[in-house]
Amino acid sequence: MNTIEPTLIQKKELAKRLSISPRTIDGWVARRVIPCIKVSSRCNLYEIEAVLAALKKHHQVDARS
């Protein structure tokens, strides 16, 4: 049986999946490290694949250095 994962998740679920604190996510959003969809002033939603891609890009090591 296939289970369908939600495309958009809330901060608490993202923090749980990444094993980090919700405050770390707040910092990443403030520094524009990861993308989010602002639903209201108190609610952001996150697409897990986009977040993972942004984190990989942000932490990419330049091999030419």
C-alpha positions in Angstrom: 0.0 0.0 0.0 1.4 3.4 -1.0 1.2 6.2 1.5 1.1 9.7 0.0 3.2 12.3 1.8 1.9 15.8 2.0 3.6 18.2 -0.4 3.5 21.1 2.1 4.3 20.7 5.7 4.4 22.9 8.8 7.5 24.0 10.7 7.1 21.5 13.5 7.0 18.6 11.0 10.0 20.0 9.1 12.0 20.3 12.3 11.1 16.7 13.2 12.1 15.3 9.8 15.4 17.2 9.9 16.1 16.5 13.6 16.6 20.2 14.4 14.7 22.8 16.4 11.9 25.0 15.0 14.1 28.0 16.0 16.8 26.8 13.6 14.2 26.8 10.8 13.2 30.4 11.8 16.8 31.5 11.5 17.2 29.8 8.1 14.0 31.5 6.8 15.2 34.9 8.1 18.5 34.5 6.4 16.7 33.1 3.2 18.6 29.8 3.4 15.5 27.8 2.8 12.3 28.7 0.9 8.9 28.9 2.5 5.3 29.8 1.6 3.9 32.5 3.9 0.3 31.6 4.6 -0.2 34.2 7.3 1.9 36.3 9.7 2.1 33.2 12.0 2.1 30.3 9.5 4.7 29.3 7.0 4.5 26.1 5.0 7.5 24.2 3.6 8.0 21.9 0.6 10.4 19.3 1.9 12.1 18.6 -1.5 12.7 22.4 -2.0 14.1 22.7 1.5 16.5 19.8 1.0 17.7 21.2 -2.3 18.3 24.6 -0.8 20.3 23.1 2.1 22.4 21.1 -0.3 23.1 24.2 -2.4 23.8 26.3 0.7 26.3 23.8 2.2 27.9 22.9 -1.1 31.7 22.9 -0.9 33.6 24.7 -3.7 36.1 22.1 -5.0 38.2 24.8 -6.6 39.2 26.4 -3.2 
